[in-house]
Every structure is written in C-alpha cells, then in structure tokens.
C-alpha cells in the first residue's frame, strides 16, 4: 500500500485531525500529520479561516514486488465453470526472446536529492553502580512495594543512586508491560506518585526516575530516530510538521536531537498534557 493522504479542515488543528482519523478509522499512531494552515478565529465569527491539516497514512513500498492478484492464485477447482468442467486450455504460445538493451550510462540526476539524515550514536546505558540503602531509598522501596501489591504485580524494586540527589529505580520481573503501559504512561504515573510520596516530607527534594525493561533508553533512541526522520522530511518539503503530544522529558529529547541541525528549528505549542513539538523549516537568518 503506497503512502496516501487526506486533507481535512476544522475549527482547530486538533479538531481537523480528529475528523480525519474518524473518517479513516485509524489511530493517531498510524498516521503522520502536517499542519497546512493554523486557521484564524476572526471577530464575532467574521473573517474566520478554518484550520487545515494533511494526514498521511499507508506504507511506502519502494522496491517491493506487488503480490499477485487473487484470481491468479486460485485453486483449479475454483476456476471451473458452473458446469463443473475445467476450462479449455489453449496451446502454449512459444516464448518470445527479447533483445536486452545495453545498460544505460548514468546521467545527471533528474530530481533534487533528499537531504541526508544525520547519523547519531546510540545512547549508552547508564552505569548505576551498587544498590542504594539509605533512608530515601528505603522510603522508595516501601512505597513502591505496597503500590505494586495493589496493582497485583510481583515485580522486584531495586534502587540505585548514580549521583547525589538522584535515585534510579529499576523494576524487575515478569509481565512488566502492564507497569509500562501505552507509551510509558503507566510508568510515568508510577514515577510521579513515588516522587510525591517521597518528597512530601518537606526535606530536600530529590529526583526519582523509575524504569522497567530498559524502556526509558529504548524510548529515547526511538524519539531521536523519529526526530531525524521528520527533520529530513521538513527540509525536503519545506513544510512544518507537528508531532504528537509529549511530556516535558520527551519534548526535551526532540529539541536536543535536532539542536544545531541546518535549516531546522523546533518549538513547543499548547498546554500539557496536549503540548506538542513543532519541527519547522528555517532557512538561514530565520532560525528561532
């Protein structure tokens, strides 16, 4: 299935995206969205301009051979006529021998080459050192153990302190997917609850990061790949692309991955939890 797109309008970009997804019967993860026009409210309904988005979907199948039509691969019994007799087979035609043309010499490129996607080294796993057993680590362990019991999870809690004022919590065990949730939403909630429970005593605040199955590292690498791919598309088409809503940490990963990239700038719009990163085309002299 080749890449296809649908243009949709709405009072806001979010409404236009929702209408397009409803019409296509797809989820937000299955499409790529370009904001063609942010729209304009106008005054008392006069002079208003609807927002317009382009929703792309499908797969780019370059160099992939298409599957044979279903009729060509039917069983012989399915190809029989209504009388039950097999169709007559015509005598095989002699094969034609085609003359092969000599390979053409490569000429000048007929279209503009796509900008290369800058390579970036994968993020290295953090050296956590030995298990931490100080007072804060014990509070973290007690709270999380009770929380996991309420969630009917048998995961084990291991607490590390890679640097002063920062605790890294690793959840280990089986079936940790339910603790991670869709795009880490459940893991983020567990982390927020743990941070609130440990820091509410009024003592010096500490940072707490909760991870399971190395999800944080994998997510960071995935976001970096997404950022570079979208940036190459923005430069090629010279059109801004609005990414899906992300939390503050994920937006930071996108901004950092594209920082200093030629003809690209990034900024955020909206309010949490629907705040999004805009990857924008910025010729020299127009960078933010």
Legacy VTK file of the C-alpha trace (Angstrom):
# vtk DataFile Version 3.0
C-alpha trace
ASCII
DATASET POLYDATA
POINTS 288 float
0.000 0.000 0.000
1.527 3.261 -1.102
1.567 6.365 1.026
-1.760 8.235 0.791
-3.037 11.378 2.391
-6.269 13.113 3.332
-6.724 16.881 3.731
-9.193 17.879 6.434
-10.394 21.173 7.919
-11.774 22.074 11.322
-12.124 24.924 13.781
-8.768 23.904 15.263
-5.933 21.645 14.141
-6.902 19.103 16.811
-10.485 19.014 15.549
-9.299 18.589 11.957
-7.007 15.718 12.987
-9.821 14.027 14.937
-12.201 14.310 11.967
-9.597 12.812 9.623
-8.872 9.910 11.978
-12.596 9.215 12.378
-13.103 9.188 8.606
-10.103 6.901 8.014
-10.816 4.663 11.000
-7.182 4.915 12.126
-5.401 5.751 15.372
-3.105 8.725 15.886
-0.091 6.392 15.894
-0.915 5.137 12.382
-0.626 8.492 10.615
1.697 11.442 10.077
0.224 14.946 10.369
1.268 18.136 8.596
-0.392 21.418 9.558
-1.143 23.245 6.326
-2.957 26.178 7.959
-3.296 27.011 11.655
-6.596 28.798 10.917
-7.945 32.099 12.198
-10.827 32.731 14.595
-11.843 36.119 13.212
-14.011 38.637 15.033
-17.540 37.600 16.052
-17.320 34.794 13.540
-16.464 37.140 10.662
-13.327 36.577 8.656
-12.601 33.260 10.318
-10.432 30.748 8.469
-10.618 27.024 9.320
-7.506 25.102 10.281
-6.313 22.637 7.653
-4.160 19.516 8.096
-2.850 16.799 5.830
-2.978 13.290 7.321
-0.679 10.796 5.582
-1.193 7.054 6.010
-0.170 3.775 4.445
3.296 2.346 3.763
5.909 3.394 1.268
6.689 0.187 -0.627
9.671 1.245 -2.725
11.382 -1.653 -4.461
8.915 -4.224 -3.071
7.285 -6.514 -5.584
3.473 -6.409 -5.514
1.610 -9.601 -4.655
-0.080 -11.468 -7.494
-3.830 -10.852 -7.924
-6.044 -13.261 -6.013
-7.638 -14.606 -9.222
-4.233 -15.731 -10.482
-3.541 -17.954 -7.486
-6.921 -19.663 -7.089
-7.042 -23.445 -6.863
-8.021 -25.340 -10.060
-11.384 -26.308 -8.525
-12.259 -22.652 -8.000
-11.526 -21.828 -11.641
-14.029 -24.358 -13.030
-17.173 -23.139 -14.707
-20.711 -23.666 -13.433
-20.969 -26.987 -15.316
-18.115 -28.354 -13.236
-15.915 -28.908 -16.276
-12.448 -27.484 -16.259
-11.908 -24.670 -18.776
-10.201 -25.469 -22.018
-6.542 -24.840 -22.052
-5.126 -23.239 -25.118
-1.905 -24.493 -26.611
1.098 -22.872 -25.041
2.437 -19.970 -27.016
6.080 -20.004 -27.981
8.128 -17.810 -25.737
9.441 -14.665 -27.250
13.042 -13.820 -26.900
13.531 -10.174 -26.137
16.653 -8.338 -27.002
18.285 -6.879 -23.993
19.282 -3.299 -24.250
22.764 -2.379 -23.127
22.787 -0.783 -19.696
22.279 2.935 -19.828
25.015 5.124 -18.544
24.041 7.113 -15.516
23.195 10.651 -16.443
22.741 13.747 -14.326
20.218 13.467 -11.509
16.734 14.429 -12.688
15.453 15.461 -9.289
16.778 17.129 -6.221
18.492 14.731 -3.864
16.939 14.301 -0.460
18.949 15.750 2.402
20.874 13.078 4.279
19.677 12.139 7.723
22.496 12.935 10.152
23.772 9.873 11.974
23.812 9.861 15.726
25.435 7.427 18.106
23.010 5.383 20.216
22.564 6.372 23.828
24.779 4.363 26.141
23.277 2.644 29.177
23.971 4.398 32.450
26.389 2.895 34.958
24.253 2.657 38.103
26.823 1.190 40.472
25.762 -0.661 43.610
22.324 -0.823 45.243
21.443 2.124 47.481
20.141 1.513 51.019
19.946 4.991 52.575
16.782 6.425 54.176
15.323 7.807 50.936
15.992 4.534 49.117
14.166 2.643 51.868
11.170 5.000 51.570
11.111 4.443 47.812
11.252 0.662 48.252
8.479 0.574 50.869
6.136 2.811 48.867
6.671 1.044 45.551
6.359 -2.428 47.068
2.959 -1.527 48.522
1.862 0.131 45.256
2.861 -2.896 43.186
0.947 -5.191 45.523
-2.201 -3.130 44.918
-1.513 -3.465 41.181
-1.177 -7.252 41.624
2.377 -7.188 40.319
5.210 -9.337 41.675
7.946 -7.049 40.297
11.013 -6.524 42.457
12.206 -2.997 43.347
15.902 -2.128 43.079
17.077 1.392 43.944
20.347 2.968 42.811
21.857 6.392 43.476
24.114 7.246 40.498
24.650 10.778 41.846
23.707 12.821 44.890
20.053 13.865 44.897
19.012 11.471 42.109
17.622 7.958 42.517
17.193 5.431 39.704
14.588 2.740 40.380
14.586 -0.454 38.304
11.545 -2.747 38.332
12.461 -6.360 37.552
10.278 -9.398 36.997
7.850 -10.920 34.505
4.972 -9.314 32.618
6.197 -5.776 33.161
4.249 -4.498 30.174
1.287 -3.621 32.397
3.592 -1.455 34.519
4.902 0.380 31.450
1.597 0.992 29.695
0.973 2.632 26.355
4.000 4.779 25.558
5.098 4.600 29.165
2.007 6.335 30.568
1.622 3.892 33.472
5.351 4.044 34.208
5.184 7.854 34.251
2.257 7.727 36.691
4.154 5.340 38.996
7.147 7.665 38.891
5.049 10.745 39.738
3.316 9.015 42.639
6.633 7.795 44.029
8.188 11.252 43.741
5.224 12.841 45.516
5.215 10.258 48.323
8.954 10.566 48.998
9.292 14.355 48.642
6.191 15.439 50.568
8.037 15.324 53.925
9.488 18.797 53.326
13.089 17.618 53.258
15.459 18.441 50.431
13.772 17.362 47.211
15.311 14.507 45.229
14.760 13.362 41.660
13.361 9.874 41.163
13.374 8.007 37.852
11.513 4.707 37.531
12.282 2.310 34.684
11.372 -1.233 33.612
12.802 -3.437 30.851
15.126 -0.570 29.872
12.074 1.251 28.453
13.417 4.778 29.016
16.555 4.171 26.972
14.642 2.478 24.141
12.081 5.301 24.058
14.817 7.936 23.941
16.512 6.243 20.993
13.152 5.865 19.223
12.411 9.586 19.667
15.829 10.541 18.326
15.255 8.432 15.201
11.805 9.989 14.763
13.223 13.499 15.137
15.869 12.992 12.443
13.386 11.367 10.053
10.839 14.163 10.461
13.548 16.843 10.113
14.683 15.364 6.779
11.068 15.429 5.594
10.641 19.050 6.686
13.756 20.136 4.776
12.674 18.178 1.696
9.103 19.551 1.612
9.804 22.897 3.326
6.707 22.409 5.473
6.427 22.302 9.234
5.405 19.049 10.936
3.544 18.873 14.249
4.392 15.863 16.384
2.077 14.013 18.749
1.603 15.312 22.328
4.589 14.502 24.547
5.603 15.059 28.140
8.340 17.532 29.080
11.134 14.946 29.034
10.215 13.595 25.580
9.954 17.119 24.159
13.424 17.801 25.552
14.765 14.735 23.713
13.340 16.016 20.400
14.727 19.546 20.898
18.168 18.196 21.828
18.301 15.733 18.914
17.682 18.495 16.352
19.643 21.268 18.038
22.084 22.801 15.571
20.683 20.939 12.547
20.887 23.062 9.406
17.615 24.690 8.246
15.679 23.205 11.173
14.280 24.773 14.313
11.925 23.354 16.944
9.478 24.876 19.398
6.529 23.738 21.501
2.889 24.809 21.397
-0.163 24.070 23.527
-0.577 23.183 27.174
0.078 19.899 28.970
-0.926 17.140 28.524
-1.505 18.124 24.877
1.660 20.169 24.374
3.339 19.316 21.054
6.689 19.906 19.379
6.735 21.714 16.023
9.604 20.806 13.700
9.865 23.855 11.436
11.765 24.733 8.276
14.088 27.646 8.988
16.341 28.978 6.219
19.495 30.744 7.328
18.626 34.022 9.023
15.164 32.877 10.126
16.094 30.451 12.870
14.413 30.945 16.217
LINES 1 289
288 0 1 2 3 4 5 6 7 8 9 10 11 12 13 14 15 16 17 18 19 20 21 22 23 24 25 26 27 28 29 30 31 32 33 34 35 36 37 38 39 40 41 42 43 44 45 46 47 48 49 50 51 52 53 54 55 56 57 58 59 60 61 62 63 64 65 66 67 68 69 70 71 72 73 74 75 76 77 78 79 80 81 82 83 84 85 86 87 88 89 90 91 92 93 94 95 96 97 98 99 100 101 102 103 104 105 106 107 108 109 110 111 112 113 114 115 116 117 118 119 120 121 122 123 124 125 126 127 128 129 130 131 132 133 134 135 136 137 138 139 140 141 142 143 144 145 146 147 148 149 150 151 152 153 154 155 156 157 158 159 160 161 162 163 164 165 166 167 168 169 170 171 172 173 174 175 176 177 178 179 180 181 182 183 184 185 186 187 188 189 190 191 192 193 194 195 196 197 198 199 200 201 202 203 204 205 206 207 208 209 210 211 212 213 214 215 216 217 218 219 220 221 222 223 224 225 226 227 228 229 230 231 232 233 234 235 236 237 238 239 240 241 242 243 244 245 246 247 248 249 250 251 252 253 254 255 256 257 258 259 260 261 262 263 264 265 266 267 268 269 270 271 272 273 274 275 276 277 278 279 280 281 282 283 284 285 286 287
